[in-house]
Amino acid sequence: MIKTPSVRARVWATHIFLISFCALILFPLAMIISISFREGNFARGSLIPQNFTLEHWTLAMGQTYVGTRNNATVYSPDQESVRASLGLGRVTVERDGTWSLDVQSSVNPRHFPLDSYIQLTNFQAGTELARSDRVDFRLVADDEQAAAAPDHKKVVRVGDQVEGQIELPDGFASIGGLRLNYGVAFHTPPPFPVLTWLWNSVKVALSSAFLILFLATASAYAFARMRFNHKTTILRGMLILQMFPPFLALVALYNLFDRLGDYVPWLGIDTHGAYILAMVGGISLMIWMIIGYFSTIDVSLEEAAAMDGATPWQTFYRILLPLSVPILAVVFIISFINVVNEFALASALLRSTDKLTLAVGSTNYFHPQNTLWGNYAAAAVLSGIPITVVFLFMQRFLVSGLTAGGVKG
């Protein structure tokens, strides 16, 4: 088929629009991922990190991060030497490059080895003119770590006092100022149990999704296939109640579970049982979705099974459920996502740090004095992993399930 220039132009315009739209959608995710790999806890910066680090991800995985931060001290005109703390001891560096290091560290030896360095630079008006050779140190705890140290690193142990000379280029420090660049060894323990929060989110989301799926399917079958008084009134009532925001019931739910916990401890405040039960309460929309799908299944299939001697349970289990897999998958996915992302109810019912979900626990990164954007970004990316896994596992049912039930017949 020959395409006219106008058709080709429309095709190219469509492609450009779709690519731009996808880029616009993915840009926030790319920024969050970028922040999680940047040094420090800053929200602003380039999309591609200049100083790549795994600090935030190490802390999010519950591990202590050991690293080196860059620092600098400028010599005053009348100052012959400067002292600096390297995290593995205090070093004194003379203008002529002579240095001495007193190795002392309060860090637990299980976090060894620790790395640091010193280097002199000559600068003028903010521009670097020359730099000396760099002297690297490694603080080790045993002979095995010492043997594994690279050849260019000076191996030291706690209690050592070592000296040396930095090799300076010719004419170094003849003009301009003098600056000592050095690395500060540090270790940071994980501030929050992110993996525990992630497991709590997955646990309550799976439990709630399965319970919602079971109860909504059974209820939808009763409304779709059985006849009883006030069926239409009950359905309309559920739909009306679904129109009100869930947080309007927070006070009532809190009082309910506070009292219920006196008699059933695992359904009291600060328990996952109470939170799961509260989330299961919002199944009205799911019931309506499944009813719409059941209405598209010919009743004659169930009648034929009944004539062959099948009981109502066998008809439901062997005939109706296999045909309803698409909508059941959709209900499960939506329920799972809703629970993982839910915040208001979880923040009201869950109090202990080890009971929080990731959505609620992540708010601890927002301090009045400083927001830990890097750590928060890593936790935010982790929160999307369970949703992505569930979505990819059940995506083949998603499109047919979302469109099913919209038209009867």
C-alpha positions as CSV (number, residue, x, y, z in Angstrom):
1,M,0.0,0.0,0.0
2,I,1.3,3.4,-1.0
3,K,1.1,6.0,1.6
4,T,0.6,9.6,0.7
5,P,2.8,12.3,2.3
6,S,0.0,13.4,4.6
7,V,-0.6,9.8,5.8
8,R,3.1,9.4,6.5
9,A,3.2,12.7,8.4
10,R,0.3,11.6,10.6
11,V,2.0,8.3,11.3
12,W,5.2,10.0,12.3
13,A,3.3,12.6,14.4
14,T,1.4,9.7,16.2
15,H,4.7,7.9,16.9
16,I,6.3,11.1,18.2
17,F,3.3,11.8,20.4
18,L,3.3,8.2,21.8
19,I,7.0,8.3,22.5
20,S,6.7,11.7,24.2
21,F,3.7,10.5,26.3
22,C,5.6,7.4,27.4
23,A,8.6,9.5,28.3
24,L,6.4,11.9,30.3
25,I,4.9,9.0,32.2
26,L,8.2,7.3,32.9
27,F,10.1,10.5,33.9
28,P,8.9,10.6,37.6
29,L,9.9,6.9,38.0
30,A,13.3,7.6,36.4
31,M,13.8,10.5,38.8
32,I,13.0,8.4,41.8
33,I,15.4,5.7,40.7
34,S,18.1,8.3,40.1
35,I,17.6,9.8,43.6
36,S,18.0,6.4,45.1
37,F,21.5,6.1,43.5
38,R,22.8,9.6,44.3
39,E,25.1,10.6,47.1
40,G,23.4,12.3,50.0
41,N,19.7,12.8,50.6
42,F,18.8,15.5,48.1
43,A,15.8,15.7,45.8
44,R,17.4,18.0,43.3
45,G,20.1,16.9,40.8
46,S,20.7,15.6,37.4
47,L,18.8,12.5,36.1
48,I,22.1,10.6,35.7
49,P,23.9,10.6,39.2
50,Q,27.3,12.2,39.1
51,N,28.5,10.2,42.1
52,F,26.9,6.8,42.0
53,T,26.4,5.1,45.3
54,L,24.5,2.0,46.7
55,E,24.2,3.6,50.2
56,H,20.5,4.1,50.1
57,W,19.8,0.6,48.7
58,T,22.1,-1.0,51.2
59,L,20.3,0.6,54.1
60,A,16.9,-0.3,52.5
61,M,18.0,-3.9,52.4
62,G,18.7,-3.8,56.2
63,Q,22.5,-3.8,55.9
64,T,25.0,-1.4,57.4
65,Y,26.6,0.8,54.8
66,V,30.4,1.4,55.0
67,G,31.8,4.1,52.8
68,T,34.0,7.1,52.4
69,R,32.9,10.7,52.1
70,N,35.0,13.4,50.5
71,N,36.0,16.4,52.6
72,A,38.6,19.3,52.4
73,T,40.4,21.7,54.7
74,V,42.1,24.9,53.4
75,Y,45.4,26.1,54.9
76,S,45.4,29.6,56.2
77,P,48.4,31.7,55.0
78,D,50.2,31.4,58.4
79,Q,49.3,27.8,59.0
80,E,52.0,25.2,58.6
81,S,49.9,22.1,59.2
82,V,46.3,21.0,59.5
83,R,44.7,18.2,61.4
84,A,41.7,16.2,60.1
85,S,39.7,13.2,61.3
86,L,39.6,10.4,58.7
87,G,37.1,8.2,60.5
88,L,39.9,5.7,61.2
89,G,42.1,8.2,63.1
90,R,43.5,11.7,63.1
91,V,46.0,12.8,60.6
92,T,48.4,15.8,60.6
93,V,49.7,17.1,57.3
94,E,52.5,19.7,56.9
95,R,52.8,22.1,54.0
96,D,55.7,20.1,52.7
97,G,53.7,16.9,52.5
98,T,54.9,15.3,55.7
99,W,52.1,13.5,57.4
100,S,51.5,11.4,60.6
101,L,48.4,9.3,61.4
102,D,47.3,8.1,64.8
103,V,44.9,5.2,64.1
104,Q,42.0,5.2,66.5
105,S,38.4,4.1,65.6
106,S,35.2,3.6,67.6
107,V,33.7,1.6,64.8
108,N,32.9,-2.0,65.5
109,P,35.6,-4.2,63.9
110,R,32.9,-6.3,62.2
111,H,32.4,-3.3,59.8
112,F,36.1,-3.3,58.8
113,P,37.8,-2.7,56.4
114,L,37.5,1.1,56.4
115,D,39.1,3.2,53.6
116,S,40.4,6.8,53.6
117,Y,42.9,9.0,51.8
118,I,44.8,12.3,51.9
119,Q,45.9,14.5,49.0
120,L,47.1,18.1,48.7
121,T,45.9,20.4,46.0
122,N,47.2,23.9,44.9
123,F,44.4,26.3,43.8
124,Q,43.8,29.9,43.0
125,A,40.5,31.7,42.6
126,G,38.7,28.4,42.9
127,T,40.7,26.8,40.1
128,E,42.9,23.8,40.8
129,L,46.4,24.4,39.6
130,A,48.1,21.2,40.7
131,R,47.7,18.2,42.9
132,S,49.9,15.8,44.7
133,D,50.0,12.1,44.7
134,R,47.2,10.5,46.7
135,V,47.9,8.4,49.8
136,D,45.3,5.7,50.5
137,F,44.7,4.0,53.8
138,R,42.9,0.8,54.7
139,L,42.0,0.0,58.3
140,V,41.8,-3.8,58.8
141,A,40.8,-6.1,61.6
142,D,42.8,-9.2,60.8
143,D,45.5,-10.7,58.5
144,E,43.0,-11.9,56.0
145,Q,41.7,-8.4,55.3
146,A,45.3,-7.1,55.2
147,A,46.2,-9.7,52.5
148,A,43.2,-8.7,50.5
149,A,44.1,-5.0,50.5
150,P,45.2,-3.5,47.1
151,D,48.9,-2.8,46.8
152,H,48.5,0.9,46.6
153,K,46.7,1.1,50.0
154,K,48.7,1.5,53.2
155,V,47.3,-1.1,55.6
156,V,46.9,0.1,59.2
157,R,45.4,-1.4,62.4
158,V,43.9,0.2,65.5
159,G,46.6,1.6,67.7
160,D,49.2,2.1,64.9
161,Q,51.0,5.4,64.6
162,V,52.4,5.8,61.0
163,E,54.2,8.6,59.2
164,G,55.0,9.3,55.6
165,Q,55.7,11.9,52.9
166,I,53.3,12.9,50.2
167,E,55.1,13.2,46.9
168,L,54.6,16.8,45.5
169,P,55.1,17.9,41.9
170,D,57.8,20.5,41.1
171,G,56.9,24.0,42.0
172,F,53.9,22.9,44.1
173,A,52.3,25.5,46.3
174,S,54.6,28.3,45.0
175,I,51.5,30.3,44.1
176,G,47.9,30.2,45.2
177,G,46.4,28.5,48.2
178,L,46.8,25.0,49.6
179,R,44.1,22.6,50.4
180,L,44.0,19.2,52.0
181,N,41.5,16.8,50.4
182,Y,40.7,13.7,52.5
183,G,38.2,10.9,52.8
184,V,36.2,10.3,56.0
185,A,35.5,6.6,56.6
186,F,32.0,6.1,58.0
187,H,29.4,3.4,58.6
188,T,25.7,4.0,58.7
189,P,23.3,1.4,60.3
190,P,19.9,1.0,58.7
191,P,17.6,3.7,60.2
192,F,14.3,1.7,59.7
193,P,13.3,-1.9,59.0
194,V,12.3,-1.4,55.4
195,L,12.2,-5.1,54.5
196,T,10.0,-5.8,57.5
197,W,7.6,-3.1,56.4
198,L,7.7,-4.5,52.8
199,W,6.9,-8.0,54.2
200,N,4.0,-6.6,56.3
201,S,2.6,-4.9,53.2
202,V,2.8,-8.1,51.1
203,K,1.4,-10.2,53.9
204,V,-1.7,-8.0,54.7
205,A,-2.2,-7.4,50.9
206,L,-2.2,-11.1,50.0
207,S,-4.4,-12.0,53.0
208,S,-6.9,-9.2,52.3
209,A,-7.0,-9.9,48.5
210,F,-7.7,-13.6,49.0
211,L,-10.4,-12.9,51.6
212,I,-12.0,-10.2,49.4
213,L,-11.9,-12.5,46.4
214,F,-13.6,-15.3,48.4
215,L,-16.3,-13.3,50.0
216,A,-17.0,-11.1,47.0
217,T,-17.3,-14.2,44.7
218,A,-19.7,-15.9,47.0
219,S,-21.8,-12.8,47.5
220,A,-21.9,-12.0,43.8
221,Y,-23.0,-15.6,43.1
222,A,-25.9,-15.2,45.5
223,F,-27.0,-11.9,44.1
224,A,-26.6,-13.0,40.5
225,R,-28.2,-16.4,40.7
226,M,-30.5,-16.6,43.7
227,R,-33.8,-15.0,44.5
228,F,-34.6,-13.4,47.8
229,N,-36.4,-10.5,49.3
230,H,-34.9,-7.0,49.1
231,K,-32.0,-8.1,46.8
232,T,-32.1,-4.9,44.7
233,T,-32.3,-2.7,47.8
234,I,-29.3,-4.3,49.3
235,L,-27.3,-3.9,46.1
236,R,-28.2,-0.3,45.8
237,G,-27.4,0.3,49.5
238,M,-23.9,-1.2,49.0
239,L,-23.3,1.0,46.0
240,I,-24.4,4.1,47.9
241,L,-22.1,3.3,50.9
242,Q,-19.2,2.8,48.4
243,M,-19.6,6.4,47.4
244,F,-18.4,7.8,50.7
245,P,-14.6,8.1,51.3
246,P,-13.3,5.3,53.6
247,F,-11.6,7.8,56.0
248,L,-15.0,9.0,57.2
249,A,-15.2,5.7,59.1
250,L,-11.7,5.9,60.7
251,V,-13.0,7.0,64.1
252,A,-15.7,4.4,64.2
253,L,-13.3,1.6,63.1
254,Y,-10.7,2.7,65.7
255,N,-13.2,2.5,68.5
256,L,-14.6,-0.8,67.2
257,F,-11.2,-2.5,67.1
258,D,-10.2,-0.9,70.4
259,R,-13.1,-2.5,72.1
260,L,-12.8,-5.8,70.1
261,G,-9.2,-6.2,71.2
262,D,-10.3,-6.5,74.8
263,Y,-12.0,-9.8,73.9
264,V,-10.1,-11.0,70.8
265,P,-6.5,-9.7,71.2
266,W,-5.5,-10.5,67.6
267,L,-8.2,-8.2,66.3
268,G,-7.3,-5.2,68.5
269,I,-5.4,-2.0,67.7
270,D,-1.9,-2.5,66.4
271,T,-2.6,-5.9,64.9
272,H,-2.5,-7.1,61.3
273,G,-5.7,-9.0,61.9
274,A,-7.7,-5.8,62.6
275,Y,-6.2,-4.1,59.6
276,I,-7.0,-7.0,57.3
277,L,-10.6,-7.3,58.6
278,A,-11.0,-3.5,58.1
279,M,-9.8,-3.8,54.5
280,V,-12.0,-6.7,53.7
281,G,-15.0,-4.6,54.6
282,G,-14.7,-2.6,51.4
283,I,-15.9,-5.3,49.0
284,S,-19.0,-3.6,47.6
285,L,-17.4,-2.5,44.4
286,M,-15.8,-5.9,43.9
287,I,-19.2,-7.6,44.3
288,W,-20.7,-5.3,41.6
289,M,-17.8,-6.1,39.2
290,I,-18.3,-9.9,39.6
291,I,-22.1,-9.7,39.3
292,G,-21.7,-7.9,36.0
293,Y,-19.4,-10.7,34.8
294,F,-21.7,-13.5,36.1
295,S,-24.5,-11.9,34.1
296,T,-22.7,-12.5,30.8
297,I,-22.4,-16.3,31.5
298,D,-25.4,-18.3,30.1
299,V,-27.5,-19.8,32.9
300,S,-28.3,-22.8,30.7
301,L,-24.8,-24.1,31.4
302,E,-25.6,-24.3,35.1
303,E,-29.0,-25.7,34.4
304,A,-27.5,-28.5,32.2
305,A,-25.1,-29.3,35.0
306,A,-28.0,-29.5,37.5
307,M,-29.9,-31.8,35.2
308,D,-26.8,-34.1,35.2
309,G,-27.0,-34.3,39.0
310,A,-24.6,-31.6,40.0
311,T,-25.2,-29.9,43.3
312,P,-25.3,-26.0,43.6
313,W,-21.8,-26.1,45.0
314,Q,-20.5,-28.3,42.2
315,T,-22.2,-26.0,39.6
316,F,-20.5,-23.0,41.2
317,Y,-17.1,-24.6,41.6
318,R,-16.9,-26.6,38.3
319,I,-18.8,-24.5,35.9
320,L,-19.0,-20.9,37.0
321,L,-15.6,-20.3,38.6
322,P,-13.5,-21.7,35.6
323,L,-15.4,-19.4,33.3
324,S,-14.9,-16.4,35.6
325,V,-11.1,-16.6,36.0
326,P,-10.5,-13.2,34.2
327,I,-12.7,-11.1,36.5
328,L,-11.5,-13.0,39.5
329,A,-7.9,-12.1,38.5
330,V,-8.8,-8.5,38.1
331,V,-10.5,-8.3,41.5
332,F,-7.5,-9.9,43.1
333,I,-5.1,-7.4,41.4
334,I,-7.2,-4.4,42.3
335,S,-7.6,-5.5,45.9
336,F,-3.9,-6.2,46.3
337,I,-2.9,-2.8,44.9
338,N,-5.4,-1.0,47.0
339,V,-4.1,-2.6,50.2
340,V,-0.4,-2.0,49.4
341,N,-1.1,1.7,48.6
342,E,-3.5,2.3,51.5
343,F,-2.3,4.8,54.1
344,A,-5.1,6.4,56.2
345,L,-6.5,3.2,57.8
346,A,-3.1,1.7,58.3
347,S,-1.8,4.8,60.0
348,A,-4.8,4.8,62.4
349,L,-4.7,1.1,63.3
350,L,-1.0,0.2,63.3
351,R,1.3,1.8,65.8
352,S,4.4,-0.3,66.5
353,T,7.4,0.1,64.2
354,D,7.6,-3.6,63.4
355,K,3.9,-3.7,62.5
356,L,3.8,-0.8,60.0
357,T,3.3,-1.3,56.3
358,L,5.7,0.3,53.9
359,A,3.3,3.0,52.9
360,V,3.0,4.2,56.5
361,G,6.6,3.4,57.6
362,S,8.1,5.5,54.7
363,T,6.7,8.7,56.3
364,N,9.4,8.3,59.0
365,Y,11.9,9.6,56.4
366,F,10.3,13.0,56.5
367,H,11.9,14.9,59.4
368,P,11.1,18.5,60.1
369,Q,14.8,19.4,59.9
370,N,15.7,17.1,57.0
371,T,14.0,14.8,54.5
372,L,16.0,11.7,53.7
373,W,15.1,11.7,50.0
374,G,17.6,9.1,48.9
375,N,16.5,6.5,51.5
376,Y,12.9,7.3,50.8
377,A,13.4,6.9,47.0
378,A,14.9,3.4,47.5
379,A,12.0,2.4,49.8
380,A,9.5,3.8,47.2
381,V,11.0,1.7,44.4
382,L,10.9,-1.4,46.7
383,S,7.2,-0.8,47.3
384,G,6.5,-1.2,43.6
385,I,8.1,-4.6,43.3
386,P,5.2,-6.7,44.8
387,I,2.7,-4.9,42.6
388,T,4.8,-5.4,39.5
389,V,5.3,-9.1,40.2
390,V,1.5,-9.7,40.8
391,F,0.6,-7.6,37.7
392,L,3.1,-9.5,35.5
393,F,1.9,-12.8,36.8
394,M,-1.7,-12.2,36.1
395,Q,-1.6,-9.7,33.2
396,R,-3.0,-12.2,30.7
397,F,-6.3,-12.0,32.5
398,L,-6.4,-8.2,33.0
399,V,-7.6,-6.9,29.7
400,S,-10.4,-9.5,29.2
401,G,-11.4,-9.1,32.8
402,L,-11.7,-5.3,32.8
403,T,-13.8,-5.3,29.7
404,A,-16.0,-8.2,30.7
405,G,-19.3,-7.6,32.3
406,G,-19.8,-4.3,30.6
407,V,-22.3,-5.7,28.1
408,K,-24.8,-8.5,28.8
409,G,-25.5,-11.1,26.2
